[in-house]
């Protein structure tokens, strides 16, 4: 809870599947979870399936939530909530952007969203983040086939937007970036998930 903005009035979501409670936030015309999801998806054998704690350490799950591949991310949000579309993420980011730039063939960079939406603490030395709206993006890192990385450096989130057989859209926040960007990521990678209340638009 220490990463949330104490000046913001949050709502609550009780996930009845495992009785975990998440803080929620009204922002950009939607109700979002203000914390990363930590719902464990298990196989028929009772083992975690396509979702991980960073470094396989349960303490990281308590702090940062779980990391999910894209297939698992489709099952994370509880009834009445959904995995945000790329359009919903983009609406949120654009609402908190002061300037949009693009370098060569890279995705659009939505400046100011990268500092105003991130937690004040929990990022390695870099920019001064404000978390003024309470959205509380954490540097939870990622899971790739060779292992884990990016804790304290990267915050990445799945969207429900499927682009190809291999890639889906995701949103990235970086330690030294004052911007957020929407790009494509291999579906096998494990990253964080936030949820939006209601039906996908």
Secondary structure, 3 states (H helix, E strand, C coil): CCCCCCCCCCEEEEECCCCEEEEEEEECCEEEECCCCCCCCECCCCCECCEECHHHCHHHHHHHCCEECHHHHCCCCCCCEEECCHHHHHHHHHHCCCEEECCCCCCCEEECHHHHCECCCCCCCCCCCCCCCCCCECCEEEEECCEEEEECCEEEEEEEEECCCCEEEEEEEECCCCEEEEEEEECCCEEECCEEECCCC
